[in-house]
Amino acid sequence: MANVYDTAHLLARQLKETEEYTEYKRLKDLVYEDSTNKTLLDELKRLQFKMQARAASGEKQDDEDMQKLMRVTSLLQLNNDCSQYMLAQFRFQKLIADIYKILGDVADIDIDALTQA
């Protein structure tokens, strides 16, 4: 029987070869070359993390942060490369979520319940 860690490493290598990952990586490298894009994308990540942490702790969302998030997202969507990058990131994250679901099913963990606030 194969070592489960070896299998996990094999899966990681195979994920790097998927169309979802290669497109995500290509677009990430492209958009992060521009300092304005990098600043906006970093701010988007910071706001998303802050809001996820609030949701996880049961705190009410801050209206100002919500408005900032909407403005930053709107600005990024105006840039075709950034918009395509965010879509590619979503597709790759969906692939990872599907794999988590498969693993969760084996362990009888309801992944959907973990993602609902």
Buried (B, 14 or more C-beta within 10 A) or exposed (E): EEEEEEEEEEEEEEBEEEEBBEBBEEBBEBBEEBEEBEEBBEBBEBBBEBBEEBEEEEEEEBEEBEEBBEEBBEBBEEBEBBBBBBBBBEBBEEBEBEEBEEEBEEEEEEBEEEEEE
